[in-house]
């Protein structure tokens, strides 16, 4: 990190900014399919 960059603000772990999500979402793999059916595992 260079001196010109501002540090990321401290947030709760489950909260991200819209700007961050817009950058990260395209990098995430698609959710796995749950097409197998059957009882839910506990």
N, C-alpha and C positions, 0 to 999 in steps of 0.2 A: 504494500500500500504506500503510495506516495503522499507527500505532505499536502498536496492539493485536494486529495480525496477526503471526503468526510466519513467518519466511521458510521457503520450502520447503527440506527437507533435500537436500543434494547427493547424487545417486544416479548410477549409471552410466546412460548414455543409453538402454540397452535395458531398464532396470528402472523400473517404475512401481508405485506403491502400489495396493492393491486399491481404496482409497477414490477415488483419481484415476481408475482404469479404470472404476469404476462411474459416474462423472460423465461421462466422455468417450465411452464405448462407444455410447450411444444417439445421439450426434452424428455418428458415422462412417457414411459411405454403405455400402450393401451391396457385397460383393465382386463384381467383374464375372464374368459367366458365361464359361466356357471351353468352351462347347458346340460350337464350330466344328470341333474335331478337327484332324487333320493333324499333321505333325511339330512337335515343340517347337522354338521358335526359340532360338538360342544367343546 
